């Protein structure tokens, strides 16, 4: 009997170690190593091929490699195609994560029912029965005469069924419940998730099948399982959205065939997930009863601008240590910007509680929101309402300067489409001839932007 080998894999960075230790020396995280048992069958598979399938020993020139064998095909939803980079690529592996109830299974069932009318598609469910999936398809009024369903958790049986039906698209829902028979650990463990994903990925690469894996997420919102799982796949996406919110946001975190941090917006309805063609409209609430502390900013998501509203509330603090709360923004950056506002804007908020929120549940990670955040804080502190036709964007430096941001003119043009008449922008992003339909206010310092608020 072949002797089993044991390795210890870091759940955060995917580094391998021969023995257990308290801290991962690669990423510095404590208690992140998990035992992985490497069986003899696995070793033989790895020796024949890697994650990408069969390898070729013949080197080729880059311009001699043909791309005609990898034509993209649409998923049937423009927003889904945008996140994927233009559609599905044959042989690609896509991972879709999200909280329970976010709509992962609904989105994939809709997609496969559309694709099944044009090509062979197989939906493998390990968490639900076939009757449950059929009931959902009937409730959503989806065409169900061409889609193949399979209820199975054994990876060898899944691949065997896929070899028999030869589908162009294969969905496995989910990667945490399937298992390999030659690995002794329970489904969902680090070794099972890693080897099951590798086994399915090799099948997809060698046959040209589009493989879509559904993944669970942990309490902190990250994908459950080893970090090496994200290295094996081609595209990693996350479907965000609270159950009390009808809108869902699909965001890509890794994509070998398109832009990273691309964003797609869907609305959960009785007929399933419907794409939102104009996402900026759902995040804006332009009415006459506006309150102080509200500013519209333009952020850049993937390949398009997105208009979102940022709100700030500044109130007297009754605590020794005033609160700094940011929802949708980075907490540490808020504290840094408030220090810049004090030093270079002349506003002392050391005895004030500051609460900042991005409307609509959008998470803003880029620095172009700095200027709009500080202007919203100033508006709330002075209790003065800003014009509903005003937008602002720009990065604020530690010395109080307003730095330019990428795609500045495209952001302004997007604001013009939604009827905005005035924009406070970095001076370096302001074109010499201006932009028709909007008044541009170029600023170089934070103090200039504050003075231009009610100008």
SERO-768293 format. One record per atom (N, C-alpha, C): x, y, z; residue in one letter. Coordinates in steps of 0.05 Angstrom, whole numbers, padded with zeros to 5 digits, always signed. Layout:
BEGIN
XYZa ...
END
This chain:
BEGIN
+00017-00024+00000x +00000+00000+00000x +00018+00025+00000x +00011+00044-00018x +00028+00068-00020x +00025+00085+00005x +00047+00096+00013x +00048+00113+00037x +00037+00140+00031x +00019+00150+00048x +00007+00176+00044x +00027+00198+00053x +00028+00219+00037x +00044+00242+00044x +00026+00264+00055x +00037+00280+00073x +00021+00301+00086x +00035+00327+00082x +00019+00347+00075x +00030+00375+00072x +00012+00393+00088x +00022+00417+00094x +00007+00437+00109x +00005+00462+00092x -00020+00470+00086x -00024+00492+00067x -00036+00516+00082x -00026+00540+00076x -00037+00564+00088x -00063+00572+00074x -00084+00576+00090x -00110+00584+00079x -00110+00612+00068x -00091+00629+00075x -00091+00657+00066x -00075+00661+00040x -00051+00649+00039x -00034+00654+00015x -00029+00629-00002x -00036+00605+00009x -00032+00581-00006x -00004+00569-00005x +00013+00579+00013x +00040+00569+00015x +00040+00540+00027x +00058+00523+00018x +00060+00495+00028x +00084+00493+00047x +00079+00476+00068x +00100+00470+00088x +00100+00440+00093x +00123+00430+00100x +00126+00401+00105x +00116+00393+00133x +00115+00412+00152x +00106+00407+00179x +00090+00431+00189x +00074+00425+00210x +00057+00446+00220x +00073+00466+00236x +00065+00492+00234x +00077+00513+00250x +00055+00533+00256x +00059+00548+00277x +00038+00567+00286x +00034+00590+00267x +00055+00600+00254x +00053+00623+00237x +00063+00617+00209x +00049+00626+00189x +00058+00623+00161x +00080+00643+00156x +00103+00634+00149x +00126+00651+00144x +00124+00667+00119x +00105+00660+00101x +00103+00675+00076x +00086+00700+00079x +00063+00697+00093x +00044+00720+00095x +00043+00731+00124x +00054+00716+00143x +00054+00725+00171x +00029+00720+00187x +00009+00706+00176x -00016+00701+00190x -00012+00677+00209x -00024+00680+00233x -00022+00659+00253x -00046+00639+00250x -00040+00614+00257x -00060+00592+00258x -00076+00590+00232x -00062+00592+00209x -00075+00590+00183x -00067+00565+00168x -00050+00547+00179x -00042+00523+00165x -00062+00501+00171x -00069+00487+00149x -00087+00464+00151x -00074+00440+00138x -00079+00416+00149x -00067+00392+00139x -00080+00383+00113x -00063+00375+00094x -00072+00365+00068x -00059+00338+00064x -00075+00318+00060x -00064+00291+00055x -00062+00286+00025x -00039+00280+00016x -00033+00275-00012x -00031+00245-00017x -00052+00234-00030x -00052+00206-00035x -00035+00198-00060x -00032+00172-00063x -00016+00162-00086x -00029+00167-00112x -00057+00166-00113x -00071+00172-00137x -00067+00200-00146x -00068+00218-00126x -00063+00247-00133x -00036+00251-00145x -00016+00238-00133x +00011+00242-00143x +00014+00233-00172x +00001+00211-00179x +00003+00202-00207x -00011+00221-00226x -00033+00233-00217x -00047+00252-00234x -00030+00277-00238x -00018+00287-00216x -00002+00311-00219x +00022+00307-00237x +00033+00282-00237x +00056+00277-00254x +00050+00278-00284x +00024+00271-00290x +00017+00271-00318x +00009+00299-00328x -00003+00315-00311x -00012+00341-00321x -00015+00360-00297x -00015+00385-00303x -00018+00405-00282x -00047+00414-00281x -00052+00437-00267x -00079+00447-00265x -00090+00455-00293x -00073+00462-00311x -00082+00471-00337x -00087+00449-00357x -00085+00423-00347x -00090+00401-00365x -00065+00391-00377x -00068+00377-00400x -00045+00365-00414x -00025+00387-00423x +00000+00382-00419x +00021+00401-00427x +00034+00393-00453x +00044+00414-00467x +00058+00409-00492x +00087+00416-00488x +00105+00398-00497x +00134+00403-00494x +00146+00419-00516x +00130+00426-00536x +00139+00440-00560x +00135+00470-00555x +00156+00486-00558x +00154+00515-00555x +00144+00527-00581x +00128+00549-00578x +00117+00562-00602x +00122+00592-00599x +00124+00605-00622x +00126+00634-00622x +00099+00646-00614x +00100+00669-00601x +00075+00681-00591x +00056+00688-00614x +00067+00699-00636x +00049+00707-00658x +00039+00684-00674x +00049+00659-00669x +00040+00636-00684x +00017+00622-00670x +00011+00630-00645x -00011+00618-00630x -00038+00628-00640x -00055+00610-00648x -00081+00617-00660x -00101+00621-00637x -00117+00642-00640x -00138+00648-00621x -00166+00642-00633x -00167+00631-00657x -00193+00625-00669x -00207+00602-00655x -00192+00585-00641x -00204+00562-00627x -00217+00570-00601x -00215+00595-00593x -00226+00604-00567x -00245+00628-00571x -00266+00623-00587x -00286+00645-00590x -00303+00649-00565x -00307+00673-00557x -00325+00678-00534x -00354+00674-00543x -00371+00667-00523x -00399+00666-00528x -00414+00678-00504x -00436+00691-00510x -00450+00707-00490x -00464+00689-00470x -00468+00700-00446x -00483+00686-00425x -00512+00692-00426x -00520+00711-00444x -00548+00719-00446x -00555+00743-00429x -00536+00753-00413x -00540+00777-00397x -00516+00796-00401x -00522+00820-00408x -00501+00839-00415x -00484+00845-00390x -00497+00848-00366x -00481+00854-00342x -00463+00831-00334x -00472+00806-00338x -00455+00783-00332x -00432+00782-00352x -00437+00787-00377x -00416+00788-00397x -00395+00809-00391x -00404+00832-00381x -00386+00854-00374x -00366+00845-00352x -00376+00832-00332x -00359+00823-00310x -00340+00801-00320x -00349+00784-00338x -00331+00763-00349x -00311+00773-00368x -00314+00798-00378x -00295+00808-00397x -00305+00806-00426x -00331+00800-00430x -00341+00798-00457x -00356+00772-00462x -00357+00755-00443x -00371+00729-00447x -00353+00706-00437x -00363+00682-00441x -00349+00658-00433x -00327+00650-00453x -00305+00641-00443x -00283+00631-00460x -00282+00601-00457x -00282+00586-00479x -00281+00556-00477x -00257+00547-00461x -00261+00529-00442x -00239+00519-00426x -00233+00536-00401x -00248+00557-00397x -00243+00574-00374x -00258+00564-00349x -00248+00571-00326x -00259+00563-00300x -00267+00588-00285x -00293+00591-00279x -00304+00614-00266x -00314+00607-00238x -00307+00622-00218x -00316+00617-00191x -00334+00640-00183x -00358+00633-00173x -00378+00652-00164x -00383+00647-00134x -00376+00667-00118x -00380+00665-00089x -00402+00685-00080x -00411+00681-00056x -00431+00699-00045x -00444+00688-00020x -00458+00705-00006x -00472+00697+00018x -00496+00679+00012x -00505+00663+00030x -00530+00648+00025x -00554+00666+00019x -00568+00660-00002x -00591+00676-00010x -00584+00700-00028x -00559+00702-00036x -00551+00725-00053x -00562+00722-00081x -00566+00697-00090x -00577+00693-00117x -00558+00679-00136x -00538+00665-00125x -00518+00651-00142x -00531+00630-00159x -00547+00612-00146x -00560+00590-00160x -00580+00601-00180x -00594+00622-00172x -00614+00634-00190x -00601+00645-00215x -00579+00659-00212x -00565+00671-00235x -00555+00649-00253x -00543+00628-00242x -00532+00607-00259x -00554+00590-00272x -00576+00586-00258x -00598+00571-00271x -00610+00586-00294x -00613+00613-00291x -00622+00629-00314x -00603+00628-00337x -00577+00630-00331x -00557+00630-00352x -00556+00604-00367x -00557+00581-00352x -00556+00555-00365x -00581+00549-00381x -00604+00557-00372x -00629+00553-00387x -00628+00568-00413x -00615+00592-00413x -00611+00606-00439x -00591+00593-00457x -00568+00584-00445x -00548+00571-00462x -00556+00544-00472x -00573+00530-00456x -00581+00502-00464x -00597+00502-00490x -00609+00524-00498x -00623+00525-00523x -00605+00527-00547x -00579+00534-00542x -00559+00537-00563x -00537+00516-00563x -00532+00504-00539x -00511+00485-00536x -00517+00467-00513x -00502+00445-00510x -00506+00427-00488x -00496+00439-00462x -00512+00437-00441x -00505+00448-00415x -00514+00428-00394x -00497+00426-00373x -00502+00408-00351x -00500+00423-00325x -00521+00421-00308x -00522+00434-00282x -00520+00412-00261x -00499+00412-00245x -00495+00392-00224x -00500+00405-00198x -00519+00395-00183x -00526+00405-00156x -00519+00385-00135x -00505+00394-00115x -00498+00376-00093x -00512+00384-00067x -00526+00407-00067x -00539+00417-00043x -00569+00415-00045x -00580+00413-00069x -00609+00412-00073x -00616+00387-00089x -00641+00379-00086x -00651+00357-00102x -00659+00367-00129x -00663+00348-00148x -00671+00356-00175x -00698+00369-00175x -00716+00360-00157x -00743+00372-00155x -00742+00401-00146x -00723+00407-00128x -00721+00435-00119x -00712+00453-00141x -00692+00444-00157x -00683+00460-00179x -00705+00463-00200x -00720+00442-00205x -00742+00443-00224x -00764+00462-00215x -00769+00462-00189x -00790+00481-00178x -00781+00510-00181x -00755+00515-00177x -00745+00542-00181x -00747+00551-00210x -00740+00533-00228x -00742+00539-00257x -00771+00545-00265x -00790+00529-00254x -00818+00534-00260x -00828+00560-00249x -00819+00567-00225x -00828+00592-00212x -00817+00616-00228x -00794+00613-00240x -00782+00635-00255x -00790+00635-00284x -00807+00615-00292x -00816+00613-00320x -00792+00610-00339x -00773+00593-00332x -00750+00589-00349x -00754+00565-00368x -00744+00566-00392x -00746+00543-00411x -00729+00520-00400x -00742+00497-00396x -00729+00474-00383x -00728+00449-00400x -00732+00452-00426x -00733+00428-00443x -00706+00420-00454x -00685+00435-00449x -00659+00429-00461x -00637+00426-00441x -00641+00433-00416x -00620+00433-00396x -00619+00406-00381x -00595+00395-00379x -00591+00370-00364x -00584+00376-00335x -00597+00361-00317x -00592+00364-00288x -00580+00339-00277x -00563+00341-00257x -00550+00319-00244x -00547+00325-00214x -00556+00307-00197x -00552+00310-00168x -00530+00291-00159x -00506+00301-00155x -00483+00284-00149x -00463+00300-00133x -00449+00287-00115x -00427+00299-00100x -00400+00286-00104x -00399+00264-00118x -00374+00250-00123x -00362+00262-00149x -00337+00272-00147x -00325+00286-00170x -00320+00266-00193x -00312+00242-00187x -00307+00222-00209x -00333+00217-00224x -00356+00215-00209x -00382+00211-00223x -00390+00235-00239x -00384+00259-00229x -00391+00283-00244x -00375+00284-00270x -00350+00279-00269x -00333+00279-00293x -00342+00257-00312x -00349+00234-00302x -00358+00212-00319x -00384+00220-00333x -00403+00233-00319x -00427+00242-00332x -00422+00264-00353x -00403+00282-00346x -00396+00303-00365x -00383+00291-00390x -00366+00270-00387x -00354+00258-00411x -00375+00244-00428x -00396+00234-00416x -00418+00222-00431x -00435+00242-00446x -00443+00264-00432x -00460+00284-00445x -00444+00305-00462x -00418+00308-00456x -00401+00327-00470x -00413+00355-00471x -00419+00367-00448x -00430+00394-00448x -00410+00415-00454x -00419+00438-00465x -00401+00461-00469x -00399+00478-00444x -00419+00476-00426x -00419+00491-00401x -00426+00472-00379x -00410+00472-00357x -00415+00454-00334x -00415+00471-00309x -00436+00469-00293x -00438+00483-00267x -00437+00463-00245x -00421+00468-00225x -00419+00451-00201x -00427+00468-00177x -00449+00461-00165x -00460+00477-00143x -00463+00459-00118x -00444+00460-00100x -00421+00478-00098x -00396+00462-00094x -00373+00476-00095x -00347+00463-00093x -00342+00453-00064x -00357+00464-00044x -00352+00455-00016x -00366+00429-00009x -00384+00419-00026x -00399+00395-00019x -00390+00370-00035x -00374+00374-00056x -00365+00351-00072x -00340+00340-00059x -00333+00315-00067x -00311+00301-00055x -00298+00282-00074x -00273+00275-00069x -00258+00254-00083x -00257+00230-00065x -00261+00206-00076x -00262+00182-00060x -00235+00174-00049x -00213+00182-00062x -00186+00174-00052x -00175+00192-00031x -00190+00213-00023x -00181+00230-00001x -00199+00225+00023x -00187+00220+00046x -00202+00211+00069x -00216+00233+00084x -00209+00258+00081x -00221+00280+00096x -00249+00285+00087x -00264+00300+00103x -00292+00305+00097x -00296+00326+00075x -00318+00326+00061x -00323+00347+00041x -00323+00375+00054x -00312+00394+00040x -00309+00421+00051x -00283+00427+00064x -00267+00406+00070x -00241+00410+00082x -00221+00421+00061x -00198+00430+00071x -00179+00443+00053x -00170+00424+00031x -00163+00399+00039x -00153+00380+00019x -00175+00372-00001x -00200+00369+00008x -00221+00362-00011x -00227+00385-00031x -00229+00409-00021x -00234+00432-00038x -00212+00436-00058x -00187+00433-00049x -00164+00437-00067x -00163+00416-00089x -00166+00391-00081x -00163+00369-00101x -00187+00367-00119x -00211+00372-00109x -00235+00371-00126x -00234+00393-00147x -00225+00417-00139x -00223+00439-00158x -00202+00433-00179x -00179+00421-00170x -00158+00414-00189x -00167+00393-00209x -00182+00373-00199x -00192+00351-00216x -00212+00362-00237x -00230+00379-00228x -00250+00391-00247x -00237+00411-00266x -00217+00425-00257x -00203+00444-00274x -00188+00430-00296x -00175+00408-00290x -00160+00393-00311x -00180+00382-00332x -00203+00373-00323x -00223+00364-00342x -00232+00387-00360x -00237+00411-00349x -00246+00433-00365x -00225+00442-00385x -00200+00443-00377x -00179+00452-00395x -00174+00432-00418x -00175+00406-00412x -00169+00386-00433x -00192+00383-00452x -00217+00389-00444x -00240+00385-00462x -00251+00411-00473x -00241+00434-00464x -00252+00459-00473x -00279+00466-00462x -00286+00455-00439x -00312+00460-00427x -00310+00484-00408x -00331+00501-00409x -00332+00523-00390x -00342+00512-00363x -00326+00515-00343x -00332+00505-00316x -00339+00528-00298x -00362+00527-00285x -00370+00548-00266x -00374+00534-00239x -00358+00544-00220x -00359+00533-00193x -00373+00553-00174x -00390+00543-00157x -00403+00560-00137x -00388+00556-00110x -00381+00577-00097x -00366+00576-00073x -00380+00590-00050x -00377+00579-00026x -00388+00592-00002x -00368+00614+00008x -00378+00631+00024x -00361+00652+00036x -00361+00650+00066x -00341+00660+00079x -00339+00660+00108x -00353+00684+00120x -00352+00686+00147x -00366+00708+00160x -00355+00735+00152x -00329+00737+00146x -00317+00762+00139x -00320+00769+00109x -00334+00752+00094x -00340+00757+00066x -00320+00746+00046x -00299+00733+00055x -00279+00721+00037x -00288+00693+00030x -00276+00682+00008x -00283+00656-00002x -00273+00635+00017x -00291+00616+00024x -00283+00594+00042x -00266+00574+00027x -00245+00563+00040x -00228+00544+00027x -00200+00554+00025x -00182+00538+00014x -00154+00547+00011x -00150+00569-00009x -00131+00586-00004x -00125+00608-00022x -00116+00599-00050x -00105+00574-00050x -00095+00564-00076x -00117+00559-00095x -00142+00557-00085x -00165+00554-00103x -00167+00577-00122x -00162+00601-00113x -00164+00625-00130x -00141+00626-00150x -00119+00612-00145x -00097+00612-00164x -00103+00593-00187x -00119+00572-00182x -00125+00552-00203x -00145+00563-00224x -00164+00579-00215x -00185+00587-00233x -00177+00611-00250x -00193+00617-00270x -00188+00639-00288x -00202+00665-00280x -00226+00662-00268x -00242+00685-00262x -00255+00681-00235x -00251+00699-00216x -00263+00698-00190x -00282+00721-00186x -00308+00715-00181x -00328+00736-00178x -00342+00733-00151x -00354+00754-00142x -00368+00754-00116x -00395+00768-00120x -00417+00755-00112x -00443+00767-00114x -00451+00778-00087x -00452+00804-00085x -00459+00818-00060x -00488+00827-00060x -00498+00830-00036x -00525+00841-00033x -00539+00830-00008x -00550+00847+00008x -00565+00839+00031x -00592+00828+00023x -00603+00810+00039x -00629+00798+00033x -00652+00819+00034x -00648+00840+00049x -00669+00861+00050x -00666+00882+00029x -00646+00878+00011x -00641+00896-00011x -00646+00881-00037x -00661+00893-00054x -00669+00879-00079x -00647+00880-00100x -00626+00896-00096x -00604+00898-00115x -00581+00880-00108x -00569+00867-00128x -00545+00850-00124x -00523+00861-00142x -00499+00860-00131x -00475+00870-00146x -00456+00847-00150x -00450+00842-00175x -00431+00821-00183x -00404+00835-00189x -00383+00828-00174x -00357+00841-00178x -00336+00820-00183x -00318+00826-00201x -00296+00807-00207x -00271+00816-00192x -00258+00797-00179x -00234+00802-00164x -00209+00792-00179x -00213+00773-00197x -00192+00763-00214x -00204+00755-00241x -00191+00762-00262x -00201+00755-00289x -00177+00755-00308x -00171+00731-00318x -00150+00728-00338x -00159+00736-00366x -00184+00741-00370x -00195+00747-00397x -00209+00774-00398x -00205+00791-00377x -00218+00817-00377x -00208+00834-00355x -00222+00856-00351x -00214+00876-00331x -00221+00866-00303x -00203+00873-00284x -00208+00866-00256x -00225+00888-00243x -00240+00881-00222x -00258+00900-00208x -00280+00910-00226x -00287+00894-00247x -00311+00901-00263x -00336+00896-00246x -00357+00910-00252x -00380+00910-00235x -00405+00906-00252x -00423+00888-00244x -00449+00884-00256x -00471+00886-00236x -00493+00899-00242x -00515+00905-00224x -00540+00890-00233x -00552+00876-00214x -00577+00861-00220x -00598+00869-00199x -00623+00865-00206x -00645+00869-00188x -00660+00843-00184x -00664+00835-00159x -00679+00811-00153x -00709+00816-00155x -00722+00802-00173x -00750+00805-00177x -00764+00777-00175x -00790+00777-00178x -00805+00751-00177x -00797+00733-00201x -00787+00744-00222x -00778+00729-00245x -00748+00724-00245x -00735+00727-00222x -00707+00722-00220x -00691+00747-00221x -00665+00745-00227x -00647+00767-00229x -00649+00781-00256x -00655+00807-00255x -00657+00823-00280x -00634+00843-00280x -00620+00846-00302x -00598+00864-00304x -00607+00893-00303x -00591+00910-00291x -00596+00939-00290x -00578+00953-00309x -00589+00964-00331x -00573+00975-00352x -00561+01002-00344x -00574+01017-00326x -00564+01043-00317x -00561+01042-00287x -00538+01031-00277x -00535+01029-00248x -00534+01055-00233x -00524+01077-00246x -00522+01102-00232x -00549+01112-00222x -00571+01106-00238x -00597+01116-00231x -00608+01104-00205x -00600+01080-00198x -00611+01067-00174x -00597+01077-00149x -00573+01088-00152x -00558+01097-00128x -00562+01127-00123x -00577+01141-00141x -00582+01169-00137x -00610+01174-00129x -00614+01192-00110x -00641+01200-00102x -00642+01230-00103x -00649+01240-00126x -00649+01269-00130x -00677+01280-00126x -00682+01291-00103x -00708+01303-00097x -00704+01331-00085x -00726+01344-00080x -00724+01372-00070x -00718+01373-00040x -00724+01352-00026x -00720+01351+00003x -00693+01340+00010x -00672+01354+00001x -00645+01345+00007x -00636+01356+00034x -00619+01340+00047x -00609+01348+00073x -00579+01354+00071x -00568+01368+00090x -00540+01374+00090x -00524+01348+00094x -00500+01349+00082x -00482+01326+00085x -00484+01306+00063x -00496+01313+00040x -00499+01294+00018x -00486+01305-00007x -00468+01289-00020x -00454+01297-00044x -00454+01273-00063x -00456+01278-00088x -00455+01257-00109x -00426+01257-00120x -00415+01233-00121x -00388+01230-00132x -00389+01210-00155x -00367+01210-00171x -00365+01192-00194x -00341+01174-00189x -00347+01148-00186x -00325+01129-00182x -00323+01112-00207x -00299+01100-00211x -00294+01085-00235x -00293+01055-00227x -00312+01040-00239x -00314+01012-00233x -00307+00996-00258x -00284+00984-00259x -00276+00968-00282x -00272+00984-00307x -00291+00985-00325x -00289+00999-00350x -00310+01021-00353x -00324+01028-00332x -00345+01048-00334x -00347+01065-00309x -00357+01090-00312x -00361+01107-00289x -00388+01100-00275x -00389+01106-00250x -00413+01100-00234x -00418+01123-00215x -00442+01134-00216x -00449+01156-00198x -00462+01145-00173x -00451+01152-00150x -00462+01144-00124x -00463+01168-00106x -00480+01166-00086x -00484+01188-00067x -00470+01180-00041x -00455+01199-00030x -00441+01195-00005x -00454+01214+00016x -00460+01204+00039x -00472+01219+00060x -00454+01220+00085x -00454+01243+00098x -00438+01247+00122x -00456+01260+00144x -00451+01251+00168x -00465+01262+00192x -00445+01269+00213x -00443+01295+00220x -00425+01305+00240x -00442+01315+00263x -00436+01304+00287x -00452+01311+00311x -00434+01313+00335x -00444+01328+00355x -00428+01331+00380x -00425+01304+00393x -00400+01299+00403x -00394+01274+00416x -00396+01277+00446x -00408+01258+00459x -00410+01257+00488x -00390+01237+00500x -00372+01227+00484x -00352+01208+00492x -00325+01221+00493x -00307+01209+00509x -00280+01219+00510x -00265+01214+00484x -00272+01193+00470x -00260+01187+00444x -00281+01188+00422x -00283+01210+00407x -00305+01212+00387x -00304+01189+00367x -00327+01181+00357x -00330+01158+00339x -00324+01166+00310x -00312+01148+00296x -00307+01151+00267x -00317+01126+00253x -00339+01127+00240x -00352+01104+00228x -00355+01108+00198x -00345+01089+00182x -00346+01090+00153x -00359+01065+00143x -00381+01067+00128x -00395+01045+00115x -00392+01047+00085x -00378+01028+00073x -00373+01029+00045x -00346+01042+00038x -00332+01052+00058x -00306+01064+00054x -00286+01053+00074x -00261+01058+00070x -00240+01049+00088x -00239+01066+00114x -00240+01052+00136x -00241+01066+00162x -00216+01083+00167x -00193+01072+00162x -00168+01086+00168x -00165+01111+00150x -00175+01109+00125x -00173+01132+00107x -00191+01155+00116x -00213+01148+00128x -00231+01169+00139x -00216+01185+00161x -00203+01171+00179x -00188+01185+00200x -00166+01202+00189x -00153+01192+00168x -00131+01208+00156x -00142+01233+00142x -00164+01231+00128x -00175+01254+00114x -00186+01275+00134x -00196+01266+00156x -00206+01285+00176x -00182+01301+00188x -00159+01288+00190x -00135+01303+00199x -00126+01323+00178x -00128+01316+00152x -00122+01335+00131x -00141+01358+00131x -00167+01352+00136x -00187+01373+00137x -00181+01393+00159x -00172+01383+00181x -00165+01401+00204x -00141+01418+00198x -00121+01405+00186x -00095+01420+00182x -00097+01439+00159x -00110+01431+00137x -00109+01447+00112x -00137+01459+00105x -00158+01451+00120x -00184+01462+00114x -00195+01480+00136x -00181+01480+00159x -00189+01497+00181x -00213+01488+00197x -00221+01463+00195x -00244+01453+00210x -00235+01433+00231x -00240+01440+00256x -00232+01423+00278x -00256+01405+00286x -00252+01378+00282x -00273+01359+00288x -00265+01340+00310x -00246+01348+00327x -00236+01330+00348x -00257+01324+00369x -00278+01340+00372x -00298+01335+00391x -00325+01327+00378x -00323+01318+00353x -00347+01311+00338x -00347+01281+00330x -00370+01269+00331x -00374+01242+00319x -00378+01246+00289x -00364+01229+00273x -00366+01231+00244x -00375+01204+00233x -00398+01204+00219x -00409+01179+00207x -00410+01184+00177x -00399+01165+00161x -00399+01168+00132x -00411+01142+00120x -00428+01145+00100x -00442+01123+00088x -00443+01127+00058x -00438+01105+00042x -00442+01105+00013x -00469+01092+00008x -00487+01107-00005x -00515+01099-00009x -00515+01075-00028x -00533+01056-00023x -00537+01034-00041x -00520+01009-00035x -00504+01010-00014x -00488+00987-00007x -00463+00983-00024x -00456+01004-00039x -00432+01002-00056x -00407+01005-00039x -00387+00989-00045x -00361+00991-00031x -00341+01005-00049x -00332+01029-00040x -00314+01045-00056x -00286+01041-00046x -00268+01033-00064x -00240+01027-00056x -00221+01047-00068x -00228+01062-00088x -00209+01080-00100x -00209+01107-00086x -00187+01122-00090x -00182+01147-00076x -00197+01170-00088x -00211+01167-00110x -00225+01190-00122x -00248+01199-00105x -00255+01184-00084x -00277+01192-00066x -00269+01211-00044x -00243+01217-00042x -00232+01233-00020x -00246+01261-00019x -00246+01275-00042x -00256+01302-00043x -00286+01303-00036x -00301+01285-00048x -00330+01284-00043x -00336+01278-00013x -00320+01261-00001x -00324+01254+00027x -00320+01278+00045x -00298+01293+00040x -00292+01316+00057x -00313+01339+00052x -00322+01342+00028x -00343+01362+00022x -00369+01355+00036x -00375+01330+00037x -00400+01321+00051x -00397+01326+00081x -00373+01322+00092x -00368+01327+00121x -00371+01357+00126x -00360+01374+00109x -00362+01403+00113x -00391+01412+00111x -00406+01400+00093x -00434+01408+00090x -00450+01400+00115x -00445+01377+00127x -00459+01369+00150x -00450+01385+00175x -00425+01391+00177x -00414+01406+00200x -00426+01435+00200x -00428+01447+00176x -00439+01474+00175x -00469+01474+00172x -00481+01451+00168x -00510+01448+00165x -00520+01464+00142x -00506+01463+00119x -00514+01477+00095x -00517+01457+00073x -00540+01458+00060x -00547+01439+00038x -00533+01447+00013x -00522+01427+00000x -00508+01431-00026x -00528+01428-00049x -00521+01439-00071x -00538+01438-00095x -00540+01409-00105x -00564+01401-00113x -00568+01374-00123x -00557+01371-00151x -00547+01392-00163x -00535+01391-00190x -00504+01391-00188x -00494+01386-00164x -00465+01387-00160x -00453+01359-00157x -00431+01354-00170x -00415+01329-00166x -00387+01337-00159x -00372+01318-00148x -00344+01323-00140x -00329+01297-00140x -00304+01298-00147x -00286+01275-00145x -00257+01286-00145x -00239+01270-00134x -00211+01277-00133x -00198+01265-00109x -00172+01260-00111x -00156+01249-00089x -00144+01272-00073x -00145+01269-00047x -00134+01290-00029x -00108+01280-00017x -00087+01295-00020x -00061+01288-00009x -00058+01297+00020x -00037+01288+00033x -00032+01296+00061x -00025+01325+00064x -00015+01338+00043x -00009+01366+00045x -00032+01384+00036x -00055+01372+00031x -00079+01387+00024x -00082+01392-00006x -00065+01381-00022x -00068+01384-00051x -00089+01365-00063x -00101+01373-00085x -00121+01356-00098x -00108+01343-00122x -00105+01318-00121x -00091+01303-00142x -00110+01293-00163x -00101+01290-00188x -00118+01281-00210x -00124+01251-00207x -00145+01241-00219x -00153+01213-00219x -00156+01204-00248x -00154+01178-00252x -00156+01167-00280x -00184+01172-00291x -00185+01175-00318x -00211+01178-00333x -00228+01201-00322x -00215+01223-00317x -00230+01246-00306x -00251+01257-00325x -00244+01260-00350x -00264+01272-00369x -00287+01253-00374x -00282+01227-00374x -00304+01208-00377x -00323+01208-00354x -00312+01213-00330x -00330+01216-00306x -00348+01240-00309x -00337+01262-00318x -00353+01286-00321x -00375+01282-00343x -00368+01269-00365x -00388+01265-00386x -00410+01247-00376x -00404+01228-00358x -00425+01211-00347x -00444+01228-00329x -00432+01247-00315x -00449+01265-00298x -00467+01282-00315x -00457+01291-00338x -00473+01307-00356x -00498+01292-00366x -00494+01266-00371x -00516+01249-00380x -00539+01248-00360x -00532+01251-00334x -00552+01250-00313x -00562+01277-00304x -00555+01298-00319x -00566+01324-00314x -00551+01342-00294x -00527+01335-00286x -00512+01352-00268x -00500+01376-00282x -00500+01399-00269x -00493+01424-00281x -00466+01435-00271x -00456+01425-00249x -00432+01437-00237x -00415+01414-00225x -00388+01416-00229x -00370+01395-00221x -00345+01408-00209x -00338+01399-00184x -00313+01407-00172x -00293+01385-00176x -00273+01390-00193x -00254+01369-00202x -00226+01379-00198x -00206+01360-00198x -00178+01368-00197x -00171+01385-00221x -00153+01404-00217x -00146+01422-00239x -00133+01406-00262x -00118+01385-00255x -00105+01369-00276x -00125+01353-00293x -00149+01348-00283x -00169+01333-00298x -00187+01351-00314x -00183+01378-00312x -00201+01396-00326x -00190+01403-00354x -00205+01397-00375x -00195+01403-00402x -00195+01433-00407x -00178+01442-00426x -00175+01470-00431x -00200+01482-00443x -00214+01467-00460x -00238+01478-00473x -00263+01472-00458x -00261+01459-00435x -00285+01452-00420x -00301+01430-00432x -00324+01424-00420x -00342+01404-00430x -00370+01416-00431x -00382+01413-00454x -00408+01425-00459x -00430+01414-00440x -00445+01433-00429x -00468+01425-00412x -00462+01425-00382x -00438+01431-00374x -00431+01430-00346x -00410+01451-00339x -00412+01463-00316x -00392+01483-00307x -00371+01468-00290x -00346+01470-00299x -00324+01457-00286x -00310+01476-00267x -00306+01468-00243x -00291+01484-00223x -00265+01470-00216x -00243+01478-00229x -00218+01464-00223x -00206+01474-00197x -00196+01456-00180x -00185+01463-00154x -00158+01449-00151x -00140+01463-00138x -00113+01452-00133x -00109+01446-00103x -00124+01460-00086x -00121+01456-00057x -00148+01450-00044x -00147+01437-00021x -00172+01431-00007x -00187+01457+00001x -00172+01477+00009x -00185+01502+00016x -00200+01515-00007x -00189+01512-00032x -00203+01522-00055x -00229+01507-00060x -00229+01481-00056x -00254+01466-00060x -00275+01473-00039x -00267+01479-00014x -00287+01486+00006x -00299+01514-00001x -00282+01532-00010x -00292+01559-00018x -00310+01557-00042x -00306+01537-00060x -00323+01535-00084x -00349+01521-00079x -00354+01511-00055x -00378+01495-00050x -00403+01511-00055x -00405+01535-00044x -00428+01552-00047x -00423+01576-00065x -00404+01573-00083x -00397+01594-00101x -00416+01597-00124x 
END
